[in-house]
Amino acid sequence: MALHYDIRKCNPPTIQNDKDNCDHYVICMLSMHYGIPEITEKNVDEVFARIQSLEAEGGYRLADGESIKFTLEEVRRWIGLKTNVVAISNRSFWHTHKRAKA
């Protein structure tokens, strides 16, 4: 199945520059690993904690070899992002990724 996303409820609802484009790509790709289909005010801290856990396990790199690490504010930029990924419960995610919550 293809990964679909919707950024119409993000603020701003468009990609503004190259950094936005890069961050958007990584956040969407990571959504398949962190397992939260929509970033909201209520779950942004959990999304950030899961991303930090994935970073601690080795992180991720872009095609040019650049490593990316997100701050909470960078993740907050994407509140409103919706994807069609399968939701992973907190229990299941943290059981699989045994690192303590950040």
Contact map, one row per residue, 1 for C-alpha under 8 A:
111000000000000000000000000000000000000000000000000000000000000000000000000000000000000000000000000000
111100000000000000000000000000000000000000000000000000000000000000000000000000000000000000000000000000
111110000000000000000000000000000000000000000000000000000000000000000000000000000011100000000000000000
011111000000000000000000000000000000000000000000000000000000000000000000000000000011000000000000000000
001111100000000000000000000100000000000000000000000000000000000000000000000000001111000000000000000000
000111111000000000000000000000000000000000000000000000000000000000000000000000001110000000000000000000
000011111100110000000000000000000000000000000000000000000000000000000000000001011100000000000000000000
000001111100110000000000000000000000000000000000000000000000000000000000000000011000000000000000000000
000001111111100000000000000000000000000000000000000000000000000000000000000000111000000000000000000000
000000111111110000000000000000000000000000000000000000000000000000000000000011111000000000000000000000
000000001111110000000000000000000000000000000000000000000000000000000000000011110000000000000000000000
000000001111111100000000000000000000000000000000000000000000000000000000000000000000000000000000000000
000000111111111000000000000000000000000000000000000000000000000000000000000000000000000000000000000000
000000110111111100000000000000000000000000000000000000000000000000000000000000000000000000000000000000
000000000001111110011001000000000000000000000000000000000000000000000000000000000000000000000000000000
000000000001011111011000000000000000000000000000000000000000000000000000000000000000000000000000000000
000000000000001111111000000000000000000000000000000000000000000000000000000000000000000000000000000000
000000000000000111111100000000000000000000000000000000000000000000000000000000000000000000000000000000
000000000000000011111110000000000000000000000000000000000000000000000000000000000000000000000000000000
000000000000001111111111000000000000000000000000000000000000000000000000000000000000000000000000000000
000000000000001111111111100000000000000000000000000000000000000000000000000000000000000000000000000000
000000000000000001111111110000000000000000000000000000000000000000000000000000000000000000000000000000
000000000000000000111111111000000000000000000000000000000000000000000000000000000000000000000000000000
000000000000001000011111111100000000000000000000000000000000000000000000000001000000000000000000000000
000000000000000000001111111110000000000000000000000000000000000000000000000000000000000000000000000000
000000000000000000000111111111000000000000000000000000000000000000000000000000000000000000000000000000
000000000000000000000011111111100000000000000000000000000000000000000000000000000000000000000000000000
000010000000000000000001111111110000000000000000000000000000000000000000000000000010000000000000000000
000000000000000000000000111111111000000000000000000000000000000000000000000000000000000000000000000000
000000000000000000000000011111111100000000000000001000000000000000000000000000000000000000000000000000
000000000000000000000000001111111111100000000000000000000000000000000000000000000010100000000000000000
000000000000000000000000000111111111000000000000000000000000000000000000000000000000110000000000000000
000000000000000000000000000011111110000000000000000000000000000000000000000000000000000000000000000000
000000000000000000000000000001111111000000000010011001000000000000000000000000000000000100001000000000
000000000000000000000000000000111111100000000000000000000000000000000000000000000000111110001000000000
000000000000000000000000000000110111111000000010000000000000000000000000000000000000111100000000000000
000000000000000000000000000000100011111000000000000000000000000000000000000000000111111000000000000000
000000000000000000000000000000000001111100000000000000000000000000000000000000111110000000000000000000
000000000000000000000000000000000001111110110010000000000000000000000000000001111100000000000000000000
000000000000000000000000000000000000011111110000000000000000000000000000000000111000000000000000000000
000000000000000000000000000000000000001111110000000000000000000000000000000000100000000000000000000000
000000000000000000000000000000000000000111111000000000000000000000000000000000000000000000000000000000
000000000000000000000000000000000000001111111110000000000000000000000000000000000000000000000000000000
000000000000000000000000000000000000001111111111000000000000000000000000001100100000000000000000000000
000000000000000000000000000000000000000001111111100000000000000000000001000000000000000000000000000000
000000000000000000000000000000000000000000111111110000000000000000000000000000000000000000000000000000
000000000000000000000000000000000101001000111111111000000000000000000000001000000000000000000000000000
000000000000000000000000000000000000000000011111111100000000000000000111001000000000000000000000000000
000000000000000000000000000000000000000000001111111110000000000000000000000000000000000000000000000011
000000000000000000000000000000000100000000000111111111000000000000000000000000000000000000000000000010
000000000000000000000000000001000100000000000011111111100000000000000100000000000000000000000000000000
000000000000000000000000000000000000000000000001111111110000000000000100000000000000000000000000000001
000000000000000000000000000000000000000000000000111111111000000000000000000000000000000000000000101111
000000000000000000000000000000000100000000000000011111111110000000000000000000000000000000000000100000
000000000000000000000000000000000000000000000000001111111111000000001000000000000000000000000000000000
000000000000000000000000000000000000000000000000000111111110000000000000000000000000000000000000000000
000000000000000000000000000000000000000000000000000011111110000000000000000000000000000000000000000000
000000000000000000000000000000000000000000000000000001111111000000000000000000000000000000000000000000
000000000000000000000000000000000000000000000000000001111111100000111000000000000000000000000000000000
000000000000000000000000000000000000000000000000000000100111110000110000000000000000000000000000000000
000000000000000000000000000000000000000000000000000000000011111111110000000000000000000000000000000000
000000000000000000000000000000000000000000000000000000000001111111110000000000000000000000000000000000
000000000000000000000000000000000000000000000000000000000000111111000000000000000000000000000000000000
000000000000000000000000000000000000000000000000000000000000111111000000000000000000000000000000000000
000000000000000000000000000000000000000000000000000000000000111111100000000000000000000000000000000000
000000000000000000000000000000000000000000000000000000000000111111110000000000000000000000000000000000
000000000000000000000000000000000000000000000000000000000011110011111000000000000000000000000000000000
000000000000000000000000000000000000000000000000000000000011110001111100000000000000000000000000000000
000000000000000000000000000000000000000000000000000000100010000000111110000000000000000000000000000000
000000000000000000000000000000000000000000000001001100000000000000011111011000000000000000000000000000
000000000000000000000000000000000000000000000001000000000000000000001111111000000000000000000000000000
000000000000000000000000000000000000000000001001000000000000000000000111111100000000000000000000000000
000000000000000000000000000000000000000000000000000000000000000000000011111110000000000000000000000000
000000000000000000000000000000000000000000000000000000000000000000000111111111000000000000000000000000
000000000000000000000000000000000000000000010011000000000000000000000111111111100000000000000000000000
000000000000000000000000000000000000000000010000000000000000000000000001111111100000000000000000000000
000000000110000000000000000000000000000000000000000000000000000000000000111111100000000000000000000000
000000100110000000000001000000000000001000000000000000000000000000000000011111111000000000000000000000
000000001110000000000000000000000000011110010000000000000000000000000000001111111000000000000000000000
000000111110000000000000000000000000011100000000000000000000000000000000000001111100000000000000000000
000011111100000000000000000000000000011100000000000000000000000000000000000001111110000000000000000000
000011100000000000000000000000000000111000000000000000000000000000000000000000011111000000000000000000
001111000000000000000000000100100000110000000000000000000000000000000000000000001111100000000000000000
001110000000000000000000000000000000100000000000000000000000000000000000000000000111110000000000000000
001000000000000000000000000000110011100000000000000000000000000000000000000000000011111000000000000000
000000000000000000000000000000010011100000000000000000000000000000000000000000000001111100000000000000
000000000000000000000000000000000011100000000000000000000000000000000000000000000000111110000000000000
000000000000000000000000000000000111000000000000000000000000000000000000000000000000011111011000000000
000000000000000000000000000000000010000000000000000000000000000000000000000000000000001111111000000000
000000000000000000000000000000000000000000000000000000000000000000000000000000000000000111111100000000
000000000000000000000000000000000000000000000000000000000000000000000000000000000000000011111110000000
000000000000000000000000000000000000000000000000000000000000000000000000000000000000000111111111000000
000000000000000000000000000000000110000000000000000000000000000000000000000000000000000111111111100000
000000000000000000000000000000000000000000000000000000000000000000000000000000000000000001111111111100
000000000000000000000000000000000000000000000000000000000000000000000000000000000000000000111111110000
000000000000000000000000000000000000000000000000000000000000000000000000000000000000000000011111110000
000000000000000000000000000000000000000000000000000011000000000000000000000000000000000000001111111000
000000000000000000000000000000000000000000000000000000000000000000000000000000000000000000000111111100
000000000000000000000000000000000000000000000000000010000000000000000000000000000000000000000100111110
000000000000000000000000000000000000000000000000000010000000000000000000000000000000000000000100011111
000000000000000000000000000000000000000000000000110010000000000000000000000000000000000000000000001111
000000000000000000000000000000000000000000000000100110000000000000000000000000000000000000000000000111
